[in-house]
């Protein structure tokens, strides 16, 4: 396994959000996929990239999905 795993604060910094925001998303859903290792939560870089890509929009009225 060569892929680096991000902690919550590191992932939050990569996404430009607060760690608290990521923690809330884990409870409510809608956040990036994460990995539970015992009590630790980790994020794969590809999961963060997919989360960002899924939120790409062309306008403020764009609800997402396919064109």
N, C-alpha and C positions, 0 to 999 in steps of 0.2 A: 504494500500500500504506500504509494508515493504522494498522493494528494494530501495537501495540508488541510486540516480541519480548523475552522474558526470558532472561537468562543463567542458568547453572546455580545460582549462589548466590542470585539473585533468585527463581528458581522454587522453590528449596528453602525460602526464607523464606516465600513465599506458601503453600506446602503445610505448613509447620511441621515439616519434616524437615531432615536435614543434607545439604549438597551431596554428601558422600561416599555417602550413601544413594541419591541420584538417580543418581550415577555407576555404582553397582553395579546398579541397576535397568536402566540402559541396556545393560549387558553381559548380564545374566541374563534380561531381558525383564520385562514386567509393569508397567513404569513408564508415565508419560505419553508420548504421541507427541512426537517432537522433530524438529528440522530441523538438518541438517548444512550449514553454510556454510563450505566449506574445512575448516579445523581447528576452527572454532567450532561449538558446539552452542547452539541457541536453542529456546525453548518459546513457543508461541502461548498467549495467555490462554485461548482456547477449549479447547485441549488439556488444560490444567490443570483447567479446570472439568469437562470430561468425565471425567478421571481420578478426581476427587473424587466425582462423581455415580455412577460405576460401582462405587464402594466403599461406597455407602450401604446400610445394613442395618437391619432392624427388631429383631433380637435377636442375641445372641452365637452362637446356633446357625444363623442365617441364612447360607446359603452363597452368596447372591447369585442373580442370574438373575431371571426373570420370576415373577410371582405366579400 
